[in-house]
Amino acid sequence: MKKYCLTLDLKDDADLIAQYEEQHKAIWPEIRDSITKAGITNMEIYRLGTRLFMIIEADESFNFSKKAAMDAGNAKVQQWENLMWKYQQPIKGALAGEKWVLMDKIFQL
């Protein structure tokens, strides 16, 4: 089992943040399918203010390049990503067009 942690910011707007959280209470079935078909076995998103933190647990078949290729060819995922961008903004240091940024693990007990 592999684990990845990523971060992203939301736009600093209470109404948009509330809408973002509502969207995640019942994600579209096609989005859930795209996540699990990529080899992701668990995904959690946490929020503090405008900062989001995502934990991905995945099997050995998962890799980000494969997931990106799958997503690029999936119209429903593209529709979801475009909708999510209404609420999201890149963090400082993100590359052009980059949303979720992979974090470096610096400690484990």
C-alpha positions as CSV (number, residue, x, y, z in Angstrom):
1,M,0.0,0.0,0.0
2,K,1.3,3.4,-1.0
3,K,0.3,6.7,0.7
4,Y,0.5,10.1,-0.8
5,C,-0.3,13.5,0.7
6,L,-1.3,16.5,-1.4
7,T,-2.3,20.1,-0.8
8,L,-4.4,22.8,-2.5
9,D,-6.1,26.0,-1.6
10,L,-9.7,27.1,-1.9
11,K,-10.7,30.6,-2.9
12,D,-11.2,32.7,0.2
13,D,-15.0,32.9,-0.1
14,A,-17.2,31.4,2.6
15,D,-20.1,30.7,0.1
16,L,-17.7,28.9,-2.4
17,I,-16.2,26.9,0.4
18,A,-19.6,25.8,1.6
19,Q,-20.5,24.8,-2.0
20,Y,-17.3,22.9,-2.3
21,E,-18.0,20.9,0.8
22,E,-21.5,20.2,-0.4
23,Q,-20.2,18.9,-3.7
24,H,-18.0,16.4,-1.8
25,K,-20.9,15.0,0.4
26,A,-22.1,13.1,-2.7
27,I,-19.5,13.0,-5.4
28,W,-20.6,11.9,-8.8
29,P,-20.5,8.1,-9.3
30,E,-18.3,8.5,-12.3
31,I,-15.8,10.3,-10.2
32,R,-15.8,7.6,-7.5
33,D,-15.3,5.0,-10.3
34,S,-12.4,6.9,-11.8
35,I,-10.7,7.1,-8.4
36,T,-11.0,3.4,-7.6
37,K,-10.2,2.2,-11.2
38,A,-6.9,4.0,-10.9
39,G,-5.9,1.8,-7.9
40,I,-6.8,4.3,-5.2
41,T,-8.3,2.4,-2.3
42,N,-8.9,5.3,0.1
43,M,-9.0,9.1,-0.3
44,E,-9.6,11.6,2.4
45,I,-9.7,15.4,2.2
46,Y,-9.3,17.7,5.2
47,R,-9.7,21.5,5.4
48,L,-8.3,24.2,7.6
49,G,-9.5,27.7,6.5
50,T,-8.8,27.7,2.8
51,R,-6.1,25.0,2.9
52,L,-7.0,21.5,1.7
53,F,-5.0,18.4,2.6
54,M,-5.6,15.1,0.7
55,I,-4.5,11.6,1.8
56,I,-4.5,9.0,-0.9
57,E,-3.9,5.3,-0.2
58,A,-3.3,3.2,-3.3
59,D,-2.4,-0.3,-4.4
60,E,0.8,-1.1,-6.3
61,S,-0.9,-0.5,-9.7
62,F,-1.4,3.3,-9.0
63,N,0.7,6.0,-10.4
64,F,0.0,9.7,-11.1
65,S,0.9,9.5,-14.8
66,K,-1.6,6.7,-15.4
67,K,-4.3,8.5,-13.4
68,A,-3.7,11.7,-15.4
69,A,-4.0,9.8,-18.7
70,M,-7.2,8.1,-17.5
71,D,-8.7,11.4,-16.4
72,A,-7.7,13.2,-19.7
73,G,-9.8,10.7,-21.6
74,N,-12.8,10.8,-19.3
75,A,-15.3,13.6,-20.2
76,K,-17.1,13.3,-16.8
77,V,-13.8,13.7,-14.9
78,Q,-13.0,16.7,-17.0
79,Q,-16.4,18.2,-16.2
80,W,-15.9,17.6,-12.5
81,E,-12.4,19.1,-12.6
82,N,-13.7,22.2,-14.4
83,L,-16.4,22.6,-11.8
84,M,-13.9,22.1,-8.9
85,W,-11.7,24.9,-10.3
86,K,-14.5,27.3,-9.6
87,Y,-13.7,26.8,-5.9
88,Q,-9.9,26.0,-6.0
89,Q,-6.8,28.1,-6.6
90,P,-3.1,27.0,-6.8
91,I,-0.9,27.2,-3.8
92,K,2.3,29.3,-3.8
93,G,4.9,27.4,-5.7
94,A,2.6,25.3,-7.8
95,L,3.5,24.8,-11.5
96,A,1.4,26.4,-14.2
97,G,-1.9,24.5,-14.4
98,E,-1.1,22.4,-11.4
99,K,-3.9,21.8,-8.9
100,W,-3.1,19.4,-6.1
101,V,0.6,19.5,-5.2
102,L,2.4,16.4,-3.8
103,M,3.9,17.0,-0.4
104,D,7.2,15.5,0.9
105,K,7.0,13.2,3.9
106,I,9.5,14.6,6.5
107,F,8.6,12.4,9.5
108,Q,7.1,9.1,10.5
109,L,6.9,7.5,13.9
